[in-house]
Amino acid sequence: MEFGGDDRAVAVQIGAVLLLGFIVISLSMYQATVVPQENEQVEFRHNQRVVGDMQQVRNAILQTAATGTSAPTTVELGTQYPARTVFVNPSPPGGSLATSSLGNVSIRNAVADDPATDKPDYPETDDFWNGETRNYSTNALAYQSSYNRYQNAPTTIYENGVLYNRFGEDSDANTVAVTDQSLVSGRRISLVTLSGQLSRGGSGTLSVDPQAVSQSTRTVTVSQDPSRPGNVSIVVPTRLDASAWRSLLDETDQLDGTGNESNDKYVHAVTDAGTNAVELVFEENATYELRLAAVRVGSSGTTTAPAYLTSAEGVDYPYTGQKDPFVVEVRDRYNNPIGTQVEASADRGTVPNGTVEAPGQYRYVYEAPADAGDDTVNVSYRDVSRPGFDQSNPEDLQYAVEVQASGGGSGGDDGGDDGDGGGDDGGDGNGPLSVVEGSGLAKANQGSTSGVQFKLSNDGSNNIEITGVSVDSTTESSVRKLHETNGGQGDGQYEAYFDANSDSQNSPQSNDGWYEAGDGNNDEYTIGSGTVSLTSQATLGASERATVYLYQFQNNGGSGKDMAAEDVTVTIEYDSDGTSYSETFTVTATDPY
């Protein structure tokens, strides 16, 4: 018997093959479409994070410039795709972070002088800031991605205090600012240069550790050079065009262009200045506060060296045989103190070896000769005795000293190129105590402008015993108190300190006096609260002087306030020859930096 063929399973086998085909096709389509889309989203989200990382790098650079303390941060160069059991990912995407040279920032037509005053505000400083163009090299720092799918990712670039995204290259590139500009704020110009060599790539996390090369601690007032054509201006090397800079300045309400000085906008024009550079031209007939700093990332980078010598505290009109201290400061080309070797000598008097007051700042004591007359004090960080010494050289400083006969007048303006500004200092004239005209400075605690110092003179023939002090008022409306919690002794360690004979402000002597509110958080002196007795009274002999230090002027929130150009009214209580006095003085605190 013959049996027929059995083909009943053929349909099942065909169905299985078709199902497998559908699965393979579906997996292929998922691999070809969904996986790339998901990976592109991963790359896009990473790019958003890395832009945030670059914002932190920008902030760290500016913070390091201001504080001198490194502020390390990280940049996530690349990322990882999600793990897939069946599907395949390409290699992890990465990126690179690298510095590149931008060129020179050029400051033009800037003179360290305020034309609104009768004499230069910064004698000796204007030996360096004399109207000549000053150039400062700087770099850009850029993050470039290496994504597999996100093809329109921007290059994120930091330069000159600005962070922006650049889409495309060359003439087709479009830029979008991520942060505001920090170069100009009213009449303050804040320039932070960037140096160093950094070039890292990969998909891991990179630590960026900015280092301060020159910390921004000094402000120099500059105005346009009347002997040269043109306003104060800054040429900025940049990959942003003039239009982009106008937008940045306009968004921060800095761009004027009208010549109207009353609107607190001082950038008059922004113009192209050649290839990859723009020039910011400032309004004329105005003064500007110039702050410079240098920061390094990576290896190598800019170094600093002494650039000029200036006076921080000048020589008064001493009497014969009297000792009078003065302080000089060596600065780098960024206007910040820098340590080196300094020498001082006098033609007739003597100047013993000085001491280091603070980094880059040196205190000397001029010892007047036995006979009255003119004298000259020379100071230099090169060689004070060299034949080429010239007070007009940036490295040389000279004080013209008028030595008075003992028992003579009470002086007047500080002698020499001391940089002490003028002001309507004075009291009610009832007693023998007076304020030395022009001695008011917004200075305390090794450079802070949140303190005030001035000099008192005993113009009588008897000793003065200073017993009390009151800080009655100040033109800085936000100041509410004097408050310090530093402990220790001397300037910056007490709310009020009276250094008799100005012999050494941080080493109290038996004739020095002070008021200490205490070092607790709530220990403070409220402005206008009346006279307080000195914790230790000060004694001032006939024809002697004392330097008064008040620190720190704070608002209600406890923040120190800049007292430059502010008036402070104080009342001093003292006894002399059996008579008690309460005398009020108003002092103008000028900026010594």
Backbone hydrogen bonds, N-H to C=O, Kabsch-Sander energy under -0.5 kcal/mol:
donor,donor_aa,acceptor,acceptor_aa,energy
7,D,5,G,-0.6
10,V,7,D,-0.8
13,Q,9,A,-2.0
14,I,10,V,-2.4
15,G,11,A,-2.3
16,A,12,V,-2.3
17,V,13,Q,-2.2
18,L,14,I,-2.5
19,L,15,G,-2.7
20,L,16,A,-2.6
21,G,17,V,-2.2
22,F,18,L,-2.7
23,I,19,L,-2.4
24,V,20,L,-2.8
25,I,21,G,-2.9
26,S,22,F,-2.7
27,L,23,I,-3.0
28,S,24,V,-2.5
29,M,25,I,-2.8
30,Y,26,S,-2.6
31,Q,27,L,-2.8
32,A,28,S,-2.5
33,T,29,M,-2.2
34,V,29,M,-0.6
35,V,30,Y,-2.6
37,Q,33,T,-1.8
38,E,34,V,-2.9
39,N,35,V,-2.7
40,E,36,P,-2.5
41,Q,37,Q,-1.9
42,V,38,E,-2.0
43,E,39,N,-2.4
44,F,40,E,-2.6
45,R,41,Q,-2.6
46,H,42,V,-2.0
47,N,43,E,-2.3
48,Q,44,F,-1.9
49,R,45,R,-1.8
50,V,46,H,-2.7
51,V,47,N,-2.0
52,G,48,Q,-1.6
53,D,49,R,-2.2
54,M,50,V,-2.4
55,Q,51,V,-1.7
56,Q,52,G,-1.7
57,V,53,D,-2.0
58,R,54,M,-2.5
59,N,55,Q,-2.5
60,A,56,Q,-2.4
61,I,57,V,-2.3
62,L,58,R,-2.0
63,Q,59,N,-2.5
64,T,60,A,-2.6
65,A,61,I,-2.0
66,A,62,L,-1.6
67,T,63,Q,-2.6
68,G,64,T,-2.4
73,T,208,V,-2.6
75,V,206,L,-2.8
77,L,75,V,-1.3
77,L,204,G,-1.5
78,G,204,G,-0.9
79,T,93,P,-1.6
94,G,146,S,-1.0
95,G,202,G,-2.2
96,S,144,Q,-2.6
97,L,200,R,-2.7
98,A,142,A,-2.1
99,T,198,L,-2.6
100,S,140,A,-1.9
102,L,138,T,-2.2
103,G,138,T,-1.4
105,V,136,Y,-3.4
106,S,104,N,-0.5
106,S,235,V,-2.1
107,I,134,R,-2.7
108,R,106,S,-0.6
108,R,233,S,-2.8
109,N,131,G,-1.0
111,V,109,N,-0.5
111,V,223,S,-2.8
112,A,129,W,-2.4
113,D,111,V,-2.0
117,T,114,D,-1.9
122,Y,112,A,-0.6
125,T,122,Y,-0.6
125,T,123,P,-0.9
126,D,122,Y,-1.8
127,D,124,E,-1.3
128,F,125,T,-1.4
129,W,125,T,-2.5
130,N,128,F,-1.7
131,G,110,A,-1.9
134,R,107,I,-2.2
136,Y,105,V,-2.4
138,T,103,G,-2.4
139,N,194,L,-1.7
140,A,100,S,-3.0
141,L,158,Y,-2.2
142,A,98,A,-2.7
143,Y,156,T,-3.0
144,Q,96,S,-2.6
144,Q,142,A,-0.5
146,S,94,G,-2.9
151,Q,149,R,-1.7
153,A,150,Y,-0.8
155,T,166,R,-2.4
156,T,143,Y,-1.8
156,T,154,P,-0.5
157,I,155,T,-0.6
157,I,164,Y,-3.0
158,Y,141,L,-3.0
159,E,162,V,-2.5
162,V,159,E,-2.6
164,Y,157,I,-2.4
165,N,176,V,-2.9
166,R,155,T,-2.7
167,F,165,N,-0.5
167,F,174,N,-3.5
168,G,166,R,-0.6
172,D,169,E,-1.5
173,A,170,D,-1.5
174,N,167,F,-2.9
176,V,165,N,-2.4
178,V,163,L,-2.9
179,T,163,L,-1.7
185,S,188,R,-2.4
188,R,185,S,-2.2
189,I,187,R,-0.5
189,I,289,E,-3.1
190,S,183,L,-2.5
190,S,188,R,-0.6
191,L,189,I,-0.6
191,L,291,R,-2.6
192,V,190,S,-0.5
193,T,191,L,-0.5
193,T,293,A,-2.5
195,S,295,V,-2.2
197,Q,299,S,-2.7
198,L,196,G,-0.6
200,R,97,L,-2.4
202,G,95,G,-1.7
206,L,75,V,-3.1
208,V,73,T,-3.6
209,D,207,S,-0.5
211,Q,296,R,-2.8
213,V,294,A,-2.7
214,S,294,A,-2.0
216,S,65,A,-2.9
217,T,215,Q,-1.2
220,V,290,L,-2.2
222,V,220,V,-0.5
222,V,288,Y,-2.9
223,S,111,V,-2.2
225,D,109,N,-1.0
228,R,225,D,-1.6
233,S,108,R,-1.5
234,I,280,L,-2.1
235,V,106,S,-2.7
236,V,234,I,-0.6
236,V,278,V,-3.4
238,T,276,N,-1.5
245,W,241,D,-1.9
246,R,242,A,-2.4
247,S,243,S,-2.0
248,L,244,A,-2.3
249,L,245,W,-2.6
250,D,246,R,-2.7
251,E,247,S,-2.7
252,T,248,L,-1.1
253,D,250,D,-1.5
254,Q,249,L,-3.0
255,L,249,L,-0.7
256,D,254,Q,-0.5
256,D,267,V,-3.0
261,E,259,G,-0.9
263,N,260,N,-1.1
264,D,261,E,-0.8
267,V,254,Q,-1.8
268,H,266,Y,-0.9
268,H,281,V,-2.1
269,A,281,V,-1.7
271,T,279,E,-2.0
273,A,277,A,-2.7
277,A,274,G,-0.9
278,V,236,V,-2.1
279,E,271,T,-3.1
280,L,234,I,-3.1
281,V,269,A,-2.8
281,V,279,E,-0.7
282,F,232,V,-2.6
282,F,280,L,-0.5
283,E,266,Y,-2.4
288,Y,222,V,-3.1
289,E,187,R,-2.8
290,L,220,V,-2.9
290,L,288,Y,-0.7
291,R,189,I,-2.9
291,R,289,E,-0.6
292,L,334,Y,-0.7
293,A,191,L,-1.6
294,A,214,S,-1.9
295,V,193,T,-2.5
296,R,211,Q,-3.1
297,V,195,S,-2.2
299,S,197,Q,-2.2
307,A,331,R,-3.3
308,Y,331,R,-1.9
309,L,394,P,-3.2
310,T,329,E,-2.7
311,S,123,P,-0.6
312,A,327,V,-2.6
313,E,327,V,-2.3
315,V,415,G,-0.6
320,T,404,Q,-2.1
321,G,369,P,-1.7
322,Q,319,Y,-2.3
324,D,366,Y,-2.7
326,F,364,Y,-2.6
327,V,313,E,-2.5
328,V,362,Y,-2.5
329,E,310,T,-3.1
330,V,360,G,-2.9
331,R,308,Y,-2.8
332,D,336,N,-2.6
333,R,305,A,-0.5
335,N,332,D,-2.1
338,I,330,V,-2.1
343,E,380,S,-3.0
345,S,378,N,-2.4
347,D,376,T,-2.1
350,T,367,E,-2.0
355,T,363,R,-2.5
357,E,355,T,-0.7
357,E,361,Q,-2.2
358,A,361,Q,-1.5
361,Q,358,A,-3.2
362,Y,328,V,-2.8
363,R,355,T,-2.9
364,Y,326,F,-3.0
366,Y,324,D,-3.0
367,E,350,T,-3.0
368,A,322,Q,-2.7
368,A,366,Y,-0.7
373,G,403,V,-2.4
375,D,401,V,-2.9
377,V,399,Y,-2.4
378,N,345,S,-2.8
379,V,397,L,-2.9
380,S,343,E,-2.3
381,Y,395,E,-1.2
386,R,383,D,-1.9
389,F,386,R,-1.6
393,N,390,D,-2.5
396,D,393,N,-1.5
397,L,379,V,-2.9
399,Y,377,V,-2.7
401,V,375,D,-2.7
401,V,399,Y,-0.7
403,V,373,G,-2.8
403,V,401,V,-0.7
404,Q,318,P,-3.2
408,G,405,A,-1.7
415,G,315,V,-1.4
416,G,400,A,-0.6
417,D,398,Q,-0.8
418,D,416,G,-1.7
425,D,423,G,-1.3
426,G,586,T,-1.0
434,S,457,S,-2.0
436,V,455,K,-2.7
439,S,436,V,-1.9
441,L,453,Q,-2.8
442,A,590,T,-3.3
443,K,441,L,-1.6
444,A,448,S,-1.3
448,S,444,A,-1.9
451,G,448,S,-0.6
452,V,550,L,-2.3
453,Q,441,L,-2.5
454,F,548,V,-1.7
456,L,546,A,-3.1
457,S,434,S,-3.3
458,N,544,E,-2.9
459,D,432,P,-2.9
459,D,457,S,-1.0
464,I,540,L,-2.6
465,E,575,D,-2.7
466,I,464,I,-0.6
466,I,538,A,-2.8
467,T,465,E,-0.5
467,T,573,E,-2.3
468,G,573,E,-1.7
469,V,532,V,-2.1
470,S,571,T,-2.1
472,D,470,S,-0.9
472,D,569,T,-2.0
473,S,569,T,-1.3
475,T,567,D,-2.0
477,S,475,T,-1.1
479,V,476,E,-1.8
480,R,554,Q,-3.2
481,K,554,Q,-1.8
482,L,525,Y,-3.1
483,H,552,Q,-1.8
491,D,505,Q,-0.8
493,Q,490,G,-2.5
494,Y,490,G,-0.7
495,E,515,Y,-1.0
496,A,515,Y,-1.7
497,Y,549,Y,-2.2
498,F,513,G,-3.6
499,D,497,Y,-0.6
499,D,547,T,-3.0
500,A,498,F,-1.0
501,N,545,R,-3.7
502,S,499,D,-1.8
503,D,500,A,-1.0
507,S,504,S,-1.6
512,D,509,Q,-1.4
513,G,498,F,-2.1
514,W,536,S,-2.1
515,Y,496,A,-2.8
517,A,515,Y,-0.5
523,D,520,G,-1.4
524,E,522,N,-0.8
525,Y,482,L,-2.9
526,T,524,E,-0.5
527,I,480,R,-1.9
528,G,471,V,-2.9
529,S,526,T,-2.0
532,V,469,V,-2.4
534,L,467,T,-3.0
535,T,514,W,-1.5
536,S,514,W,-2.0
538,A,466,I,-1.5
539,T,511,N,-2.3
540,L,464,I,-2.9
541,G,539,T,-0.5
543,S,458,N,-1.4
543,S,460,G,-0.7
544,E,541,G,-2.1
546,A,456,L,-2.3
547,T,499,D,-2.1
548,V,454,F,-3.6
548,V,546,A,-0.5
549,Y,497,Y,-2.7
550,L,452,V,-3.1
551,Y,495,E,-1.9
553,F,450,S,-2.7
554,Q,481,K,-2.6
554,Q,552,Q,-0.6
555,N,559,S,-1.7
558,G,555,N,-1.8
561,K,553,F,-2.4
563,M,449,T,-2.9
563,M,561,K,-0.5
565,A,589,A,-3.0
566,E,563,M,-2.1
566,E,589,A,-0.7
568,V,587,V,-2.8
569,T,473,S,-2.4
570,V,568,V,-0.5
570,V,585,F,-2.8
571,T,470,S,-2.8
572,I,583,E,-3.0
573,E,468,G,-2.1
574,Y,581,Y,-2.0
575,D,465,E,-2.2
576,S,579,T,-2.6
579,T,576,S,-1.8
581,Y,574,Y,-3.2
583,E,572,I,-2.6
585,F,570,V,-3.2
586,T,426,G,-2.0
587,V,568,V,-2.9
589,A,566,E,-2.9
589,A,587,V,-0.6
590,T,440,G,-1.6
590,T,588,T,-0.8
